[in-house]
């Protein structure tokens, strides 16, 4: 795990990450580097509509799962590249962007996404292709063995299996282009912190991190044209955070930690977090790096 410290632009919200780790008693060993504040100036990706696009029209091709809301939508809105084509892969549309409808908690949908990757990437002659996997769910919040079985199975499929299966499909498709390729998995501090009530979510993020580490090492051995990265964006004000705050203490014993963070206005803005995530693609990080954009305490 690489922890990135930020400069004065983050100082207004100093204790959010430490408060969670203190409350849960969890620690994660990590290399800490201090790049200073991000100075990345993102150009907002221009909305695109209409299938199909020919490979010689678009310079940058971006696939985003869960792109209809939260971090996924923010990643779509602040794509930093010129002439991007952004495809939102989710159940719901994001206005102004191409949409491939898929319920990624259903394994029957994964083959269609794989076909989408293959169709759009083969022969792509632009500069880069990026796959951002942001889709995920906290539901059902509650203890294993006590929540509805069907909902728990769907959560395991979405949070644990779909990142690996879709990541594999993207890497297969990426072999058909000479453009640089990136996989960005949106992970969480839940990968290394025990949150009672989130067993499937914590396990899913831990699996995602280890898949990125291992597959990044494999891609490095193959020459490194495809680069992998997992990023934990911190506590971001999204619909998922509202779900957390609405949980009962019986379902999520640490719920008051999140309520308190919100009350102190310490949740991050989604587009701010998204810009920092995009900036990481320009950094010389190890292939398969797992990065925590935590807010350092004083």
Secondary structure as GFF3:
##gff-version 3
##sequence-region A 1 298
A	DSSP	beta_strand	2	4	.	.	.	ID=ss1
A	DSSP	three_ten_helix	8	10	.	.	.	ID=ss2
A	DSSP	alpha_helix	16	24	.	.	.	ID=ss3
A	DSSP	beta_strand	31	33	.	.	.	ID=ss4
A	DSSP	beta_strand	60	65	.	.	.	ID=ss5
A	DSSP	alpha_helix	70	77	.	.	.	ID=ss6
A	DSSP	beta_strand	84	90	.	.	.	ID=ss7
A	DSSP	beta_strand	98	101	.	.	.	ID=ss8
A	DSSP	three_ten_helix	107	109	.	.	.	ID=ss9
A	DSSP	alpha_helix	110	121	.	.	.	ID=ss10
A	DSSP	beta_strand	128	133	.	.	.	ID=ss11
A	DSSP	alpha_helix	149	156	.	.	.	ID=ss12
A	DSSP	pi_helix	157	161	.	.	.	ID=ss13
A	DSSP	alpha_helix	162	174	.	.	.	ID=ss14
A	DSSP	beta_strand	180	187	.	.	.	ID=ss15
A	DSSP	three_ten_helix	189	191	.	.	.	ID=ss16
A	DSSP	alpha_helix	199	221	.	.	.	ID=ss17
A	DSSP	beta_strand	226	232	.	.	.	ID=ss18
A	DSSP	alpha_helix	239	246	.	.	.	ID=ss19
A	DSSP	alpha_helix	255	263	.	.	.	ID=ss20
A	DSSP	alpha_helix	270	280	.	.	.	ID=ss21
A	DSSP	beta_strand	289	292	.	.	.	ID=ss22
###
